[in-house]
């Protein structure tokens, strides 16, 4: 029998052939932890498990991204303690304030590669599937056990296959595809399953990460895009990365479900409050005025997302009363946006630029929402209270829609403002 990408990767990590449904123990290739829950992970590692040192300091990445720069004295103290711990443990891959969000940073630095098993202290660690790695998020105790032993346990997930046909229309992007799939299968439609995204060889790594990070929003344990096509080759050649011979799309693989999407018929999608899978076509939404447009996150804060918004905004100013907050996903995204004029275009349009990182996505600093405010957000979650006040309303959309919305003052189609 054939194997899905998840089954192939986990078979390799387990050292034997495995199938969906099996409980297995696997070797971990890379463990990522960020500032938000690192104090509790370190406490469990040293005081509850009793480990003196981590299993391999060269295979751990630590990122300060969730509240970066620190917003309170307590947060600053936690981050100072984390820096000291990184020095004591001799951890090589440390990314301090301003380097960006863990998932794009590890991909940009070539630490995440095809066929790897990567566990992270963040639910959106599914994002490593952008480079065909099995990335998954874990809680405090499981992360501490991985740091101590270099191993973890998993149930081999079944896989939902998404097949994309045709080409995306102008003004439509991977974000719209991801939201459309959430609309089709629901927030729990892939619970503890992997999602494989097919027919998207032309997509860049950034757009693949959009889909991989959105996979968790349908409950997935992992989201994987095959490492093939021109979009993959550009990334691989720039970083000298090769795909393992054993990792291929197997035509004989068995899938739990197949979802087919005709890209040519796909228009801009909007997720309405307060669940990611509450998705409608933009033209069905009606006129929704906004206070804030927030462009960023690991899902849509990469350079090409900033550039897509800048293309819509060029030569225009945002609507009176609208705040456009732009937080690049990484320092690399910010550097590229500075070099090619994207940043200037955003600033000229009236945007405010934040430090690369998670920003207000988790509602702790850098642009949290006031009671009653409405936000068009390019991120991955619109749960009640996610970005601030519980009665604020968060709509999810693409960078192109975000830019059009900032210009119009209400949620708008890019074609409406470019006409």
Protein Blocks (a to p, Z undefined) as FASTA:
>chain_A
ZZdfklmmmmmmnopacdehiacddddfbdcddfklmmmmmmmmmmmnopabdfblklcc
cddfklccdfbfklmmmmmmmmmmmmmnopabdcdehiapfklmmmmnomacghiacddf
bfklmmmmmnopacddddfklmmmmmmnopacdddddddddddehjddehiafklmmmmm
mmmnopklmgoiacddehilmpcfklmmmmmmmmmmnopabdcdddedjklmmmmmmnop
acdfklccdfkbccfbdcdddfklpccdddddfbfklccdfklnopaddfbdceedjklm
cfklmmmmmmmmgopacdehiacddddfbfklmmmmmmnommmmmmmnopacddedjkjm
nopgghiacehiacddfbfbfcehklocfkbccddddfklmmmmmmnopacdfklmmZZ
